[in-house]
Amino acid sequence: MKTDTHPDYHWIKIQMTDGTTYETRSTWGKEGDVMLLEIDPKSHPAWTGGNQRLVDAGGQVARFNKRFGGLSLGKK
């Protein structure tokens, strides 16, 4: 096997947006570096469920049928 084909895999620290940290192994940076996260599961709405946009599916279907209801793809 060839030497020096794989990146260096080492320990780094991850710092969440609230300041908590944990250690993990990564190829990012160098040994002992700290990765500062701007978005993490504690702050992102996808995980926290905050500020969701409700979609009026019934209104969208009615609008679609109003615009394209007369179209036919098959023979009559």
C-alpha positions in Angstrom: 0.0 0.0 0.0 1.2 3.5 -0.8 2.3 5.7 2.2 0.9 9.2 2.8 -2.3 8.7 0.9 -4.7 9.2 3.8 -5.2 12.5 5.6 -4.1 12.9 9.2 -6.8 11.8 11.6 -6.5 13.5 15.0 -8.4 14.9 18.1 -10.1 18.3 17.9 -12.6 20.1 20.1 -16.0 21.2 18.9 -17.5 24.3 20.5 -21.3 24.6 20.3 -23.1 28.0 20.0 -23.9 27.9 23.8 -20.2 27.4 24.7 -20.3 23.7 25.5 -17.4 21.7 24.0 -16.7 18.1 23.2 -13.8 16.2 21.7 -13.9 14.1 18.5 -11.6 12.8 15.9 -11.4 14.6 12.5 -9.3 15.4 9.5 -10.2 19.1 9.9 -7.4 21.4 11.1 -4.6 20.0 13.2 -4.3 18.3 16.6 -5.9 20.4 19.4 -7.7 22.9 17.2 -11.1 24.2 18.2 -14.0 24.3 15.6 -16.5 27.0 16.5 -20.0 26.2 15.2 -22.3 28.9 14.0 -25.2 26.6 13.7 -25.8 23.5 15.7 -28.7 21.2 16.9 -29.3 23.4 19.9 -29.9 26.6 17.9 -31.1 25.7 14.4 -34.9 25.7 13.8 -34.7 22.4 12.0 -33.9 20.7 15.3 -35.6 23.0 17.8 -38.9 23.3 15.9 -39.0 27.0 16.1 -40.6 29.5 13.7 -42.2 27.0 11.3 -44.0 28.3 8.2 -47.4 26.7 7.9 -48.5 25.9 4.3 -52.1 26.1 3.3 -52.2 22.9 1.2 -55.9 23.1 0.5 -55.6 26.7 -0.9 -52.7 25.7 -3.1 -54.6 22.7 -4.5 -57.6 24.9 -5.2 -55.4 27.5 -7.0 -53.8 24.8 -9.1 -57.2 23.3 -10.1 -58.5 26.8 -11.0 -55.5 27.4 -13.3 -55.0 24.0 -14.8 -58.4 22.2 -14.2 -59.4 22.3 -17.8 -56.3 20.5 -19.1 -56.6 16.9 -20.1 -53.8 14.5 -20.8 -55.8 11.5 -22.1 -58.4 11.0 -24.8 -62.1 11.7 -24.0 
